[in-house]
């Protein structure tokens, strides 16, 4: 099930990526010259993401270019997996309730 990316989710991702870049700059994991390149890529690419599968592709491409963003990608994958599991559990619960009522 490919869900639409909400504005709130997009804003949270922007915030997480910005925090990660600032932290990486402070620790010397990304150079002052490379940081604007990653920022430009993020702004241009993430604005075009509309659904979860596109977001996954965005993160894969981003992490291939800049490894510093992998923890944000891992967090996204864990959240998506939890959301998917919750939807499946709700579906199963609904089906079980229907069986019980019949």
N, C-alpha and C positions, 0 to 999 in steps of 0.2 A: 504494500500500500504506500503510494508516494504522496505524502502530505505536503501541502503548501507551506512555505516558510513565512512565518508571521513577521511583522515589523518589529515586534518585541524580541523575537528570537534573533533577527538580524542585528538589532542594536546590541544585544548581549554578546553576540559573536564579535562585533566590532570592538566592544569594550574589552573582551578577553584578549583579542589579538593585539590591541593597543597596549594593554598592561604587559603582555608577554614581550612585545618589542622594547618597551621602556626598560623592563627588567634585563633583557638580553643586552641592551646598549650599556646599561650600568655595569654589567658583568663582563663586557667585552666579547660577548658571543656573536655580535653582529657589529659591523663597522658603521661609523657615521656616514660613510658614503653609500653603504648598502641599505641602510634603514629607509631612506626615501624611496628607493626602488621597490622595496617590499610594501611600503605603504601605498604607493601608486597602484601596484598590482592588486592589492587587497581591495582598494576603493573601486577600481574599475571592474574587477571580476565579481566581487560579492554583490554589487548593485544589479548584476544580470542574473543572479541566482533566484529562482522562483520556487523550486520544489526540493525536497530532501535529497533526491538522487543527484541533483545538480550541486547541492551543497557538499555532498560526499566527494564528488569529482573535484570541486573547488579545493577542498582540504587536501586531497591527494596531490593535486598539482602544486599547491602552496608548500606542502611539506617536502615535496621533491626539490623545490627551489631553495627553501629555507627550513632547515631541520628544527629551528628554535620553536616552530609553531606546532610540533607534534603533540605536546601535552594538551593543547586546545582541541586538536583533532580527536585525541583519545577521549577527552571529556565529552565531546559531541557524540562520538560513537556510543559511549556508555549511556548517555541520556537518551539517544535514539533507541537503543536496545531496550531500555527500561520502558519507554513509551510504547514500543511495539509489544512487549510482553504484557503490559497493562491492557492494551486493546484486545489481545488474544484472550486474556483471562476474562475480561468482560464479556466477550463473545461466547466463551465456553460456559460461563455462569448463566448467561441468558438462555442458552440452549438447554442447560440442565434444568433451569426453572420451568421452561416450556414442557420438558418431559415430565417433570414432577406434577405439573398442573393437568396434564392429560391423562 
